[in-house]
Amino acid sequence: MAKIITFGELMIRLQPFNYERLVQSDKLAFTFGGGEANVAVSLANFGMDCAFVTKLPAHSVGQAAVNSLRRYGVDTSLIVRGGERVGIYFNEKGASQRPSVCIYDRAHSAIAEAKSEDFDWDSIFKGVDWFHFTGITPALGENVADICLQACKAAKERGVKISCDLNYRGKLWSREQANKTMNKLCEYVDVCISNEEDAKDVFGIEAEKTDITAGEINREGYKSVAKQLADKFGFEKVAITLRESKSAFDNDWSAMLYDGENYCFSKKYSLHIVDRIGGGDSFGAGLIYSLLSGKDTQSAVEFAVAASALKHSVEGDYNMVSVAEVEKLAGGDGSGRVQR
């Protein structure tokens, strides 16, 4: 079985119940989540051997974060313990025409203050086949960007495949900072994952005749985006998720996967959303699973999009679906009928 490493920040997620606003709520649900951790949980639920690497405090809150991964079969043995705090994000779920809002309280978290010597990447990558990170992690600070670069170099030296979800977060760094750092990191990446906005925000590569605010997608424009990204960095594959947002509740969801020759578009799903956080992460996990399982380009993007479509029906960051459930949806059964 292939072994996968993901690296990033695991945070506390605090959220009002139902669709209350933060200013009106007197109770918050307490869970955990974070881009690369979400990918690890999805992969573990698919039966893959996946370890998550981060740094978390040794106190009980840090242990609760570790336990949140262990319960789903993620290998936590490589997590470094130390530092003072676990990062937090407050999530206010959107409804109808009111968008969701995320507020970060992650400064001085254990991983944000990590040092290069905390991670022995040569040891971490022994026997590993795949490494995944996102653009969120290097945005935590120059020190973490350096750690990401060291990880990429060590993975490449060992012949480990590397995937990166660009995941630009304007609340963490500027476009200029992202461009400078991600240009360096993407030299090592084999599989790039992006969305309608990330390629433009990070690299200035924009799809023509597309208005994401109006929910209008031009497929031909995204073929150009994928080819430009592949030509710039030599990516083996470029995946672009395509979200057509009608409201906070209702989105159309599809994706494209470019393999250097073929532009494969998935079928489109009309989603009525329970929780969209982690949707892109579940796509990434589905893509990694598909490629490691030997699926062809079309089958890989269909599986990844179906996995992500199902995630939009699951509360919380983590995707709680199996391979069989994903394959059933990818195969055409999206009726939602009761299973007896």
PyMOL commands that set and color helices and strands:
alter all, ss='L'
color gray80, all
select helices_A, chain A and resi 35-45+60-70+116-118+121-124+138-140+142-157+175-188+198-203+219-233+279-292+297-311+323-330
alter helices_A, ss='H'
color red, helices_A
select strands_A, chain A and resi 3-7+11-16+28-33+49-53+55-56+80-81+88-92+101-105+130-134+161-165+191-194+237-245+250-258+263-265+269-272
alter strands_A, ss='S'
color yellow, strands_A
deselect
rebuild
show_as cartoon
